Amino acid sequence: MDLKEILWITLRRNAWIYVALVPEHLTVLCMRQKPTDTEITGSGVLTFLSVSSGYGNIFIIRSLPIPCVNNADKDINQPFI
């Protein structure tokens, strides 16, 4: 396989595996923060912990908000017999 561009594989909502055989520029934009520029190469996992976007020369990735639901009122604790 002759990989000339970065490869992204989605793991879950806010995480991706990347494979970059040549250095690739990545800019990350998160709410209420200054943009962060970095260079990625090789392989690894990129995870956004908040609603963010990342972009390079040929790609854009975006995280999705994860809704938080409190189901504590529906919990029923049964005593052990």
Summary of the structure (lengths in Angstrom):
residues: 81
radius of gyration: 18.5
end to end distance: 60.3
largest distance: 63.0
contacts: 149
relative contact order: 0.24
helix: 4%
strand: 51%
